[in-house]
Structures are given as structure tokens and as C-alpha cells.
Amino acid sequence: MSEIFFLLIAAHFLLDLVLQPQAMANGKNRRHSIHLEASNGFPPWPYWMTGHASGHGAAVLLITGQLWLGLVETALHWIIDFTKCEGRINFHTDQALHLVCKFGYCYYLFG
């Protein structure tokens, strides 16, 4: 269990911090100024948010071998990040919720 938990945490931080480009960080936030000018050719925020969350879901699938956990991660990551972008939670709460999800996946898998 500890190996899977470590891989889930490491993948999360890689995707959320190390490998997330600034365009993704700005693009997934519907309130960011990049979305104010509709003719700028920048993709709409749902594309960015869904792409970001799907990457996290794919990582969970690859690590656990469970498609449904990957889909759950995609949905939960989308909701948590949306809530953060709306200003309802801060960065620390966002990260804590993501880690609780990873713990929940391990609890489900290994009881």
C-alpha cells in the first residue's frame, strides 16, 4: 500500500506543481483576465480544467490499474480545482483535499 500511496502523491505533485505550465494554471480559472477578451484565440477555461483534471485521472488509472478510480479522480480534481479558482478554498485546502482523495483510493484498494 505504501508504494501505491507514494506514487499517487508523487504523481499529484508532479502534475499539479512541477509540470503544470502557467498557461494551464491561468487557463483553468474562468475568472482569469486571459478569458476577458473572447477574440484572443485562447481556449475556453473548461478545456483547460478538463485537460488538467484528466491528466490527474490518467495518473491514478496508470498507478492503480482501476479505470473507475481514474474517472473519480478526474471528477474530484475538477471540482476541487474549480472551487479553488472560485476563491472558496485556498491553496492549502486544495492540496489537502487532493491528498485525502489519494488516501481514500488506497483505503478502498487495500482496506
C-alpha positions as CSV (number, residue, x, y, z in Angstrom):
1,M,0.0,0.0,0.0
2,S,2.7,2.5,0.9
3,E,4.3,2.2,-2.6
4,I,1.0,3.0,-4.3
5,F,0.3,5.8,-1.9
6,F,3.8,7.3,-2.6
7,L,3.3,7.0,-6.4
8,L,-0.1,8.7,-6.2
9,I,1.3,11.6,-4.1
10,A,4.4,12.0,-6.3
11,A,2.3,11.9,-9.5
12,H,-0.1,14.5,-8.0
13,F,2.7,16.9,-7.1
14,L,4.4,16.4,-10.5
15,L,1.2,17.2,-12.4
16,D,0.0,19.9,-10.0
17,L,3.2,21.8,-9.4
18,V,6.3,20.7,-11.4
19,L,4.7,20.0,-14.8
20,Q,1.8,22.5,-14.8
21,P,2.5,25.3,-17.2
22,Q,1.4,28.9,-16.4
23,A,-1.0,28.8,-19.3
24,M,-2.8,25.8,-17.7
25,A,-2.8,27.5,-14.2
26,N,-4.3,30.6,-15.7
27,G,-6.5,28.9,-18.3
28,K,-8.3,26.6,-15.9
29,N,-9.5,29.6,-13.9
30,R,-12.6,31.1,-15.5
31,R,-12.1,34.4,-13.6
32,H,-8.6,34.9,-15.0
33,S,-8.1,38.0,-17.2
34,I,-7.0,35.9,-20.1
35,H,-10.7,35.0,-20.7
36,L,-12.0,38.5,-20.8
37,E,-11.2,39.0,-24.5
38,A,-13.2,36.4,-26.5
39,S,-11.3,37.1,-29.7
40,N,-7.8,36.3,-28.4
41,G,-7.9,32.7,-29.5
42,F,-7.2,31.3,-26.0
43,P,-9.1,28.1,-25.4
44,P,-12.1,28.4,-23.0
45,W,-11.5,27.6,-19.4
46,P,-13.5,24.3,-19.3
47,Y,-11.0,22.8,-21.8
48,W,-8.1,23.7,-19.6
49,M,-9.8,22.5,-16.4
50,T,-10.9,19.2,-18.0
51,G,-7.4,18.6,-19.5
52,H,-5.8,19.2,-16.2
53,A,-8.1,17.0,-14.3
54,S,-8.0,14.3,-16.9
55,G,-4.2,14.2,-16.6
56,H,-4.6,13.5,-12.9
57,G,-7.2,10.9,-13.6
58,A,-4.9,9.2,-16.1
59,A,-2.1,9.1,-13.5
60,V,-4.5,7.4,-10.9
61,L,-5.5,4.9,-13.6
62,L,-1.9,4.1,-14.5
63,I,-0.9,3.7,-10.9
64,T,-3.9,1.7,-9.6
65,G,-5.0,-0.1,-12.7
66,Q,-8.6,1.0,-11.9
67,L,-10.4,2.9,-14.6
68,W,-13.2,3.9,-12.3
69,L,-10.7,5.4,-9.8
70,G,-9.2,7.4,-12.7
71,L,-12.7,8.7,-13.5
72,V,-13.4,9.5,-9.9
73,E,-10.1,11.4,-9.7
74,T,-10.9,13.3,-12.8
75,A,-14.3,14.4,-11.4
76,L,-13.0,15.2,-7.9
77,H,-9.9,17.0,-9.1
78,W,-12.1,19.1,-11.4
79,I,-14.5,20.0,-8.6
80,I,-11.7,20.8,-6.1
81,D,-9.7,23.0,-8.5
82,F,-12.9,24.8,-9.6
83,T,-13.7,25.5,-6.0
84,K,-10.2,26.9,-5.5
85,C,-10.4,29.0,-8.7
86,E,-13.7,30.5,-7.4
87,G,-11.9,31.6,-4.2
88,R,-14.0,29.3,-1.9
89,I,-10.9,27.4,-0.7
90,N,-7.2,28.4,-0.6
91,F,-4.2,26.6,-2.0
92,H,-3.5,24.6,1.2
93,T,-7.1,23.3,1.5
94,D,-7.0,22.4,-2.2
95,Q,-3.8,20.4,-1.8
96,A,-5.1,18.7,1.4
97,L,-8.3,17.7,-0.3
98,H,-6.3,16.2,-3.2
99,L,-4.2,14.2,-0.7
100,V,-7.3,13.0,1.1
101,C,-8.6,11.6,-2.2
102,K,-5.3,9.7,-2.7
103,F,-5.6,8.2,0.8
104,G,-9.2,7.3,0.0
105,Y,-8.2,5.4,-3.1
106,C,-5.6,3.4,-1.1
107,Y,-8.1,2.7,1.7
108,Y,-10.5,1.4,-1.0
109,L,-7.8,-0.7,-2.6
110,F,-6.2,-2.1,0.5
111,G,-8.7,-1.6,3.3
